[in-house]
């Protein structure tokens, strides 16, 4: 199947499976799994941070970070479209007793600086205490402008806020912008990085940041059920991905551009945006379910329930893109 639903559907290659099988392991809850330690150290070094912490999922990594920054009754400023607010089950509020203060994202995915400033609460017992600014890069496939990030981080520092980056696809941002990943992460106190999206590992995210915050997140990982034992078999896949799969993200971006170009040739489809490895398209509602079923019958998986989003990844080739576009054209030609 040509699966364009998400880059989370990637499957480990034979060399990655071999690396997992050969991994040296220990008990990570005791802190003595050497492969997990290597992964945590490697990503901390590559992002220019003091420490790293391995998590089973990005949702848990983000949540532990928010709980490390904020106490009960504190508040974090976040985008309306951000994963930590919209797509992670409301965990900050439900499990962390942290109040989100959502702000509508601008067209480029940023949070307008004047809206951030206006959302920061005064020190008063009537209000939640604003403690954190959380951004996402990439967001909807879009790379946050470097100049914007610099201004947002300066605003946060001036207002005494900590900063967190949901960097699930920060390596896509690095490859797409041509900037080192450490540069993209430099201004943030914590960054959550997912290894199971475009990088192609089956499981795992790593939270990197200041050591004192990582130490607090370590306790919250335990509370949230994220402590794993012989986790080195999973960490080995992440290490393999970091060593072998980062540069190939550029091919995913090229394939997304080719997909956007192909879909734009179809009169009934309006390509709204494409950036890094994502294409968003407007498809008439009446065609969404039939088109999805038509494509599935022809070996192309899509997901059109909440958005007509198409995501390229290392398991999708240039030829697969052409096949998918031809199938969409065939559907509309038959109507």
N, C-alpha and C positions, 0 to 999 in steps of 0.2 A: 504494500500500500504506500502511496505517496501521501504522507501525513503532514498537512499544513496547519493543524490545529494549534500547535505550540512547539517551542524548542525544548520543552520538557519531555517530549516523546522519544528523544534520542536513545539509542541502545548502545551498550558498551561494545567496542570492537574486540576482536580476538586478542590483539596485543594488550588492550586494557584489562581484559579478563585474566590474561596471563600475569599481569602485574598484581592484580588482586589476589590471585592464587598464591603468588610468591611472597606476599607481604609478611613482614615480621610483625607480630602482634603482642600485645600485653593486655592489661585491664585499664581502660581509659578512665574509669571512675576513680581508680587509684592513681591515675596520672602517669602510668608507666607503659603506655602503648607507644613504642618508638616511631611508628609510621604516622600516627596522629600528631605526635610532637613535631615530626618533620614537616607535616602539612601546615600546622599552625605557625611554625617558625618561618617557613617559606613564604606564606602569604603575608605575614607581618612584615617581613623584609621587603617584599616586592611592593607593598603599599606604603612603606615608610612608617609603619606603626610599631609600637612597643611590644605588643602581644597579640595572639590570636586564639580563638576558641572554636572548636569543631562542633557543629550542630547537625541533627538529622534533617532539618528543613530550614528554608529561608524564613518561613512564617515564625518559627520558634526563635531563630536568630534575631529577627527584628524585634519580637516581643521581649526577649531577654534584654536587649539593648535599651528599649524604652523603659523597662523596669529598673535597669541600672541607673538611668538618668533621672527618673522621676519616682517620687514617693506617692502614696495614696493621696488623692486630692490635688495632685499637681496636674499640669496641663502641657500638652505638646501641640505645636502649630504644624499643620500638615495639609497637603493638597486634597481636594475633593476626589481626585482620580488616583490618589496614591494607594499602593497596595496595603500599606499599614493601616490605612483608614477604611478603604472600601472592600478589599478582597481578602482580608485575613481574619474574618469572623468577628470583628470588633474586640479582638483579644486584649487590647490595651485597656479598654473600659471594663470588659467582663472579668478578666483575670488580674489585671494590674491596678484597677481602680484609678486609672489615669484618664483624664478628660481630654478628648481630642478637640482641637479648635480648627475645623476645616476651613480652607480658603479655596475659592474657585481657581483652578489652574488657568493660566494664560494659554494662548494657542501654541506657544513653543514649549509648554510643559512647566514653565517656571511659576513661581508664586510672586505676584507683584509686590515689590518692596514696600510700597505705601500701605498695602493691605496687611502685610506682616506686622509693620509698626503699629497699625491701628488695632491689631488683635491682641497685642501684648497687654496684659492686665496690670493695673496699678497694684502696689502693695497695699492690700486692704482685706480684712477678714471676710468681706462679702464675696470675694472672687477666688477662683482656683488660681494657684500659683503657676505662672507661665515659666517653664523651665527649659524647654527644648524646641528647636527648629529641626524638622525632619524633611529632607528632600529625597528625590528619587532620580537616579541617572543610570540608564536611560529610562524615560517614561513614555509609554506608547511608542517605543522605538526611537524617540527623539533624544538627542544629546543636549543636555543643558549647556547654554553658552558659557564659556569660561569666565567672561567678564561679569555675567550675572551672578555666577557662583561666588566670585570674589566679593561682590557687593553685598550679597546676602550673608556671607560669613562675617563680613565686617559689621553689618547691622546686628547680627546675633551677638557678636563679641561686645559691641557697644552697649547692648541691652542686658548683658550678663547671662545670655542663654548658651547652653550647650548645643551641639549640633550632631545629627546622625544622618548618614546617607544610606538609603536602601540602594545598594549598588549591586543588585542581583545580576544585572547585565553590564557592570562597569567595564568589563573587558571588551564588550562590544563598543562601549563609548570610547575606550582607549584606541581600539583599532580604527574606529570610524573617524575619530578626531586627529589621529596621528600623535596623540600626546601620551606620555608614559602614565601607566595606571597610578603610580605614586603621586603624580602631579594632580590627577583628578581627585585623589583621596586626601590630599595634604591638609586641607583646611578643616576637615571633619574630625570630631572627637572619636566617633565610632563609625565603622562601615561594615555592612553585611554583604557578603559576596557569595553568590550561588554558583555551585559547580555543576549542577544537574540541568542547566538550561543549554545554552549554546556550546558550553565547554564539553558537554557530552558525558559527564559522569552520571551513574545511575542514582546517586543519593548524595546529599550533603551541601552544607553552607558553612562558611567560616566568618565569624565576627572578629574584626580587628580593631584595635584602638589603643587608648591609653591603658596602661597596665592596671591602674586602680579600678577603672570601669570594667575591664575584662574580668577582674577578680570578683566583682559584684555580680556580673553576668553569669559567672561560673556557678555561683550558688543558685541563681534563678533557673539556670539550665537544669539543675538537679530537681528543683521544685516542680518544674514544668514537665518532668519525665524525660528529659533529653540526655541523661547520662547513659552511655553505651559501654559495653564491655570490650570485646575484641574488635573494636571499630577500625582497626588498621586495614582490614580488607576493603572497607569503604574509602578510607583516606587515601589508600594506594591508587584508587581510580581517579580521585581528585588530583593527586600529584601527577599522574600520567597525563591528565587533561591539561594541566598547566604547562607541562613540558612539550606537548605535541599538538594541542588543539587551538591555541590562541591565534596564531597567524591565519588559520583557515577560516576564522570568523569573517575575514574580508571577502571570501567566496560567498558566504551566506548573504552578505550585504549586496554583492553584485547580483546574486540570484533574486533578491527581493526587488532590486531595481528592474530587472528583466521581467519579473512577474507584474510589477506595476505598469510597465510599458505595455505588456500584452493585454492586461485587463482594460487599460485605457482605450484600446482599440474597439471595445465592445460598446455599442451605443447605449445599452440598457444599464451599464455600470458606470458609476462616477468614482474614480479613485480620489479619495479625500486627502491621503497623505501616504508617503512611504519614507522610512528612515531606518537606518541600520538594517535589521533583519525582519522588519514588520511592514505590512501593507494594510491600510484600512480603506475599505471601499463601501460605497453606498449602493445597495442593491434593493430594488423594489420589494417591499415586504411580502407581497404575494408570491414572489419567486424564491424567497429564502429557503423554506423547507423543501420545495420540490427540487431546487438546484442542489441542495445538500445531498438529497437522496440520489439524484441523477449522478452526481460526481462519485458518490460512494460505490455505486454499481460499476463504475469505470475505474475503480482503484484509487480514488482521490478522496482523502478525508479532510473535511473542513468543519468549522463550528460557527454557526451563524445565529446563535440564540441571543447573545447580548451585544454582539457587534460582528460585522463582517470583517474579521481580522484574519489575515493570512501570515504565517510565520515560517520563515526559512531556517534551515539548520543543517548540520553536517550530514544528515541522512537523506537530504534532498539534493539531487544533482541538477545541473543546468538542463539536462534532457528531461528530467521530471517536471521542471517548471514549464517547459514547452508542452509537455503532455497535459498538464493541468490546464493551461490556457486553452489548448485545443478542445478540451472537454467542456469548458465553460462556453466556448464559442458554439460547440455542437448543441449544447442545451438550448441556447437562445435561437439558434437556427431552426430548431425543431418546433419552436413555439409560434 
